[in-house]
Amino acid sequence: MRILTRYTLKSILLVFFISLLIFSLLVMAVETFMHLDSFITGDLGLAEMLRYALSSLSSYIMMLIALSSLFSITYFLSSMSANNELISLYTAGLSKVRILRPIIILSLLMTLFFFFVNESLVLEWKNYKDVVSQEYFGMSSTFDASNTVLYDEESGYLIYADRYSDSNKRLYSPLLIKSEDENIRERIEADYADYVNDGWHFYNARVTLVQNNNLESFTEREYLDKDFNIPDDMFRRQNLQLETMELDYAYEYLNRLKSVNYASWREGMTDFLRRLASPFGILVLSFIALSLNYTYKKNILLFSIVQSLIIAVVYYVADMVFSIAARQGSINVYSVFIAPPIITIALSYLISHLGKRI
């Protein structure tokens, strides 16, 4: 039994690493080709090309690992079926569960391992890619945002700013309005506002207060509203931030964002759930590979590979479609995590059932 387990794991891991290497080289080649003009005009050499190509893998590595897992398991089981090794094992009294058990355990361990890798090393890898992109192509990874609008339901504050600069924590041309009982109680317009320890300081502020039906207007060189305490990170450009934010801080950030900007929370939560789900693609595609039909009368390897490719395409297309719909508010954001695996598993069962007739 130990011999069978060693043979299974060795065969799958060998094909896995070869597939991952090939897929990675293809992605690196495509990324380099897409920016070839920039490399030429920027007088960048082969070393710079290789550096960027390696850094670009950070955006695709989880998908490549999941695809390599699917391909390696499919190749192993289809080869055993084509060589009648599966029949020999069944004849020897081994059940299907016993044969597949090492593969199931390997898939679970790989999923857990790469989940922690994705939340640590891959985050740093993505940050490194941003640095390289900025250095070579001027692609800024800044969190600066323009035309920012936030609303705090608890305090009743609505703020608009032409631009937010993350480097100096500054809002340009901010307009702050406080409402209470559907009536405006305060209006502040300023040239800019800076975030310091005790809150937002508005400079060259034009302040209008409404108290007991009395209107009071005045100007202040520096004005502080102590009740307005929305943190500065709420003004960042949310669609990029969650890709590299630490897990615990991302969860806390989304909880705060939901109360001040629901549309941005919906987009951010979609990206966050996709980030969490990406390592589980290894487990989903591995289990699908185990459930495929390997009893074709001929061309077992070919039909099995075609099955795996179709299922992989469906899985990632479903992931993309549901993420777009969730970001737009057409569906619940949590369906991004649940729907793609369910659709893919259902399709896998259908293909396997139809394959039994071939």
C-alpha angles and dihedrals in degrees: 000000000000089000091055091048093050091046092050096048094042093050095047096045092048093054090041094058093043091050092046091051093050094046091048093051090050092051092047090051092050093047091049092048092050090057097035093115091053091050091051097045091044092052091235120164136217093277091058091046091052092047093053093043091054092047091049090063089074090079094052107029098101092050091048092050092050092048091048090052091051093048096045095050092044092049093048097049095042091050091051090049093047091050092046090242092130091055090051091052092048089049089052089060100260117140125224090248091056092050094048097040096090090050092051092050091046091051092050093049092047091050093052093043095050092043089064091041090053092051094050121018097027091053090055089044090055091049088052090052090054090052092049093046091051092048096048106029106016091245102159119217091191121142091222113136135196131211091014119186123182132173126194110203094194097055098026094234121149118187132184126186132179091221142355121212113204095192094066099018092241134151116205120215094353122190116197123190127180119200129192127180088356090302129110111246102171139019125187125183120179144165091242142336129219127205116229133161097284097044141273118344114203116208125209086005125186105205128193121186128188114203125163091345089305120125118217123182129181142147128238130190088216122013129182124194104196093195092060103081108149105151118248094241089066088073095056121111097271099196093071103033102071094058092073104020118119114258100245094043091046091056092049091045093053092050090055094042093055092066097048105035117014095180092055090044090054092052093043094047090051091054091044094052091047089052091052092045097050097083090045087063084078091060095042096050092041092055090046089053088054092052097050122114113258098171100094114144092227141005090029095164094047096049092045093052091047090051092051093048093050092049093047091052091048092049095053095039089053089049091052095045095048092046091054091048092047093049089053093048095245093124138017112284093229091063086075088072097041110031103060095055092046093050092046094048091049091051091047091054091048094050092046091050092050091044092062088070094057 
